[in-house]
Amino acid sequence: MPYQSINPNDGKTLKIFEHFNKTKLEISLATAESCFQTWKHTSYKARAAIVGRAAKLMLANVDDFAKLATLEMGKRIDEARREVKFSADILSYYAEHAEDFLRPVKLNPKVGEAHMESSPFGVLFCVEPWNFPYYQLARVAGPQLMAGNVLVVKHAGCVPQCSVAFEKLWVDAGAPVGAYTNLLITHEQSESVIDDLRIKGVALTGSVATGRTVAARAGQNLKKTSMELGGSDAFIVLDDADLDNAIPWAVWGRMYNGGQTCCAAKRFIVMDSIADEFLEKFSLALSELKPGDPMDETTTHGPLSTEDALLQLIKQVDSAVKHGAKLVMGGKRLNRLGSFMEITILTDIKPDNPAFRDEFFGPVVCFYRVKDEAAAIALANDSDFGLGGSVFTKDVARGKRVASQIDTGMMFINNIDWSDAELPFGGIKYSGYGRELGNMGIQEFVNKKLIRIADHAAPT
């Protein structure tokens, strides 16, 4: 299947892109390798000028970038604009801080002097998803280009216009040919790219199944990888929580980006004493969201990214109900044109229900009651995933205590605000490994070389 740009709001095909042939793919890889030989010697100042210019171009063309995301994957236009601006922030952040992050670090050996210095790996292969068609690219491009690496990128098949626009951004910013290359390739071609000796590292954001395949292939080639593979984040509401604060965060946490976010709130774990009140207020707030054209500023509930995504979500909900879950609201596709899902709430989900382990990538709430704090922690940790999570309580010390006991890469107290270029992003367990953003994000694909100077005789 070629890359297809289809508007999920009405199902109309916008544009079709053919895959690269073998010759074009080889030219792309050769050009990237050639570019790296120069780019790795380019000064931080020169790199920063280009990366910083790319950030300014994104900000100067917010609407153009945003409208493509809305057309291709149904992201509501106001959310699309925020994504473009955040992507620009990431690029600016690394243009400003990369040199400091990668400065030599002085060590203190018993004899002589020593330091650690950082150098780029080379050509990196990045496989990125559709749900944040610019942010996912910016969070690898910003740090890795500033580190001196170059990128060849396979973006998701349903957002080809976004991927082409992001590649053009780097051309317009003055990056040398080969610094950032968009690859319109098949899964089989991706395997050949991972195998290619010119590829020195692989970064992926995607499903667990895809992560297993890509990590295994890279492992066979002894290549460094980073994996961000989704989550089933717990939204813990303790008995002293301020519901006036928790409910808006619950709505945003589940419904942001149509619920199609790796670190979205997906499992709502509420202490029994306030469970009825929380569920009533949460259901009411969700029911007030207005489905419509995501290009319309008044729309608060847009379509899912593709028809396949909608059918998969309905299948998961039907299976959950078949296995004993109670359907409080929703559960079906909306009776309108496009790939729209009713906002859905499931309760009474037992451990033997597939829904207990599943990740629901869309507007589906899994609601759980627990008797106390210990039960909330145990249920939050009873997951194959470990990306993020949140806890709501008026007692911040209590929130910190609970957060420290949850097995995830990120925890948030009285918020779910992960959108900060300075904060490392990533998880554990089936959510993957490695970190993006912050100081840690730029360290993933650089060689840490020890240099030691000592003036003494060799041992006898």
Sequence and secondary structure as in RCSB ss.txt:
>XXXX:A:sequence
MPYQSINPNDGKTLKIFEHFNKTKLEISLATAESCFQTWKHTSYKARAAIVGRAAKLMLANVDDFAKLATLEMGK
RIDEARREVKFSADILSYYAEHAEDFLRPVKLNPKVGEAHMESSPFGVLFCVEPWNFPYYQLARVAGPQLMAGNV
LVVKHAGCVPQCSVAFEKLWVDAGAPVGAYTNLLITHEQSESVIDDLRIKGVALTGSVATGRTVAARAGQNLKKT
SMELGGSDAFIVLDDADLDNAIPWAVWGRMYNGGQTCCAAKRFIVMDSIADEFLEKFSLALSELKPGDPMDETTT
HGPLSTEDALLQLIKQVDSAVKHGAKLVMGGKRLNRLGSFMEITILTDIKPDNPAFRDEFFGPVVCFYRVKDEAA
AIALANDSDFGLGGSVFTKDVARGKRVASQIDTGMMFINNIDWSDAELPFGGIKYSGYGRELGNMGIQEFVNKKL
IRIADHAAPT
>XXXX:A:secstr
  EEEE TTT  EEEEE    HHHHHHHHHHHHHHHHHHTTS HHHHHHHHHHHHHHHHHTHHHHHHHHHHHH  
 HHHHHHHHHHHHHHHHHHHHHHHHHTS EEE  SSSEEEEEEEE  EEEEE  SSSTTHHHHHHHHHHHHHT E
EEEE  TT HHHHHHHHHHHHHTT  TTSEEE    HHHHHHHHH TTEEEEEEES HHHHHHHHHHHHHTT EE
EEE    EEEEE TT  HHHHHHHHHHHHHGGGG  TTSEEEEEEEHHHHHHHHHHHHHHHHT  B  TTSTT S
B   S HHHHHHHHHHHHHHHHTT EEEE  SB SSSSS B  EEEE   TTSGGGT    SSEEEEEEESSHHH
HHHHHHSSSEES EEEE S HHHHHHHHHTS SS  EES      TTS B  EETTEE  BSHHHHHTTTEEEEE
EEE  S    
